[in-house]
Each structure stands twice: as C-alpha cells, then as structure tokens.
C-alpha cells in the first residue's frame, strides 16, 4: 500500500502543517503590533533548506554496482523550523503580504493534494 501513498503525501501534509503554523505566527505579529517592545517573528526555513541542499550535493554516494540502491535522503520536518525575531517593529504591509503569500501557498498545497487523491480515485475506478 506504500506505493499509493508515496513521499508526496507526506511532503504535502508537512507543507500544510508548516503553512498553518506560519499563519499563526503572522497573525500573532499582527495581533501584537501595538504591544510595546514586541518584535515580529517568523519561521526560518532558508537556512535549513540551504543546509539540506549542501548536504545532498557534498555527500553523494558512489554506486560501485548497478544493483546498489540509491541513498535515501533525510526528510525535512517541522522540527527543523525555528521561530525567530525578524525585525525591530511590526510593519503591517509586510505582515499582510506574508499572510497573503502564505494563504496562496496553502491553497496551492490543498489543490495539489486534491489532484493527487483524484488521480488515485481515477486509477481505482479504472481497475474495477
């Protein structure tokens, strides 16, 4: 059954979780905009992605036999994201832009999941 629910589902599910968490952080920034000494927060993802890409490129395994299986890559999980302060004060325009971008990416991820399930449904109907 694993062939039906490959890594794509796990990745998309993780993206939905990330987008939901990021939405909470941005909304918290907006809610605390007028709080004295409040600094905006955001998830740090770029450094985690850069590190993962560097690790993949620098540690390529040599296959000495065609029967060797490819190396599995570690997946990036939500534990790899950190919420950090990103500036001196909350700027409403920046937060609203982040919120809109996050909303679009969330909807895109939901659409991708829906299409994946529709494809599986079509395959199952055709095999009857």
C-alpha positions as CSV (number, residue, x, y, z in Angstrom):
1,X,0.0,0.0,0.0
2,X,3.0,2.3,0.4
3,X,3.2,2.7,-3.4
4,X,-0.1,4.5,-3.3
5,X,0.8,6.9,-0.6
6,X,4.4,7.8,-1.5
7,X,6.5,10.6,-0.2
8,X,4.4,13.1,-2.0
9,X,1.6,12.8,0.5
10,X,4.0,13.1,3.4
11,X,5.6,16.2,1.9
12,X,2.3,17.9,1.1
13,X,1.0,17.1,4.6
14,X,4.1,18.6,6.1
15,X,3.7,21.7,4.0
16,X,0.1,22.1,5.2
17,X,1.3,21.9,8.8
18,X,4.1,24.4,8.1
19,X,1.7,26.9,6.4
20,X,-0.8,26.5,9.2
21,X,1.9,27.2,11.8
22,X,3.3,30.1,9.8
23,X,-0.2,31.6,9.6
24,X,-0.4,31.6,13.4
25,X,3.0,33.3,13.7
26,X,2.0,36.1,11.2
27,X,-1.4,36.5,12.9
28,X,0.4,36.8,16.3
29,X,2.6,39.6,14.8
30,X,-0.5,41.5,13.6
31,X,-2.3,41.0,17.0
32,X,0.7,42.2,18.9
33,X,1.5,45.1,16.6
34,X,0.7,47.8,19.2
35,X,2.4,46.0,22.1
36,X,5.4,47.9,23.4
37,X,8.8,46.3,22.7
38,X,7.2,43.5,20.6
39,X,9.4,42.2,17.8
40,X,7.9,40.4,14.8
41,X,8.6,36.7,14.5
42,X,8.8,34.4,11.5
43,X,9.9,30.8,10.7
44,X,13.5,30.4,9.5
45,X,13.4,28.0,6.6
46,X,16.0,29.2,4.1
47,X,19.0,28.2,6.3
48,X,17.5,24.7,6.8
49,X,16.9,24.3,3.0
50,X,20.4,25.6,2.2
51,X,22.0,23.1,4.6
52,X,19.9,20.2,3.3
53,X,20.9,21.0,-0.3
54,X,24.6,21.4,0.6
55,X,24.5,18.0,2.4
56,X,22.9,16.3,-0.6
57,X,25.4,17.8,-3.1
58,X,28.5,17.2,-1.0
59,X,27.8,13.7,0.2
60,X,27.0,11.9,-3.0
61,X,27.5,8.1,-2.6
62,X,29.3,6.2,-5.3
63,X,27.5,3.2,-6.8
64,X,30.0,0.5,-7.5
65,X,27.4,-2.0,-8.7
66,X,24.3,-1.4,-10.7
67,X,22.3,-3.4,-8.1
68,X,23.0,-0.9,-5.4
69,X,20.0,1.0,-4.2
70,X,20.1,4.8,-4.2
71,X,20.8,6.5,-0.8
72,X,17.7,7.8,0.9
73,X,17.6,11.5,1.7
74,X,16.6,12.7,5.1
75,X,13.3,14.5,5.1
76,X,12.9,18.0,6.4
77,X,10.4,18.1,9.3
78,X,8.8,20.9,11.2
79,X,11.4,20.3,13.9
80,X,13.9,22.0,11.5
81,X,12.0,25.2,11.5
82,X,12.7,27.8,14.1
83,X,10.6,30.9,15.1
84,X,12.9,33.8,15.4
85,X,12.6,37.6,15.8
86,X,12.9,39.2,12.4
87,X,13.0,42.9,12.9
88,X,12.6,45.9,15.2
89,X,8.9,46.5,14.8
90,X,5.9,45.0,13.1
91,X,5.1,46.6,9.7
92,X,1.5,46.0,8.7
93,X,2.3,45.9,5.0
94,X,4.9,43.3,5.4
95,X,2.7,41.1,7.6
96,X,-0.3,41.4,5.2
97,X,2.0,40.4,2.3
98,X,3.3,37.4,4.2
99,X,-0.2,36.5,5.2
100,X,-1.5,36.7,1.5
101,X,1.5,34.7,0.2
102,X,1.1,32.0,2.9
103,X,-2.6,31.8,2.1
104,X,-1.9,31.3,-1.6
105,X,0.7,28.6,-0.9
106,X,-1.7,26.8,1.5
107,X,-4.4,26.8,-1.2
108,X,-1.9,25.5,-3.8
109,X,-0.9,22.7,-1.5
110,X,-4.5,21.7,-0.8
111,X,-5.1,21.8,-4.6
112,X,-2.1,19.5,-5.2
113,X,-3.4,17.1,-2.5
114,X,-6.9,17.1,-4.1
115,X,-5.5,16.3,-7.5
116,X,-3.3,13.5,-6.1
117,X,-6.4,11.9,-4.5
118,X,-8.4,12.4,-7.7
119,X,-5.7,10.6,-9.6
120,X,-5.8,7.7,-7.2
121,X,-9.6,7.7,-7.4
122,X,-9.4,7.5,-11.2
123,X,-7.0,4.7,-11.1
124,X,-9.1,2.7,-8.6
125,X,-12.3,3.3,-10.7
126,X,-10.5,2.1,-13.9
127,X,-9.3,-1.1,-12.3
128,X,-12.8,-2.3,-11.5
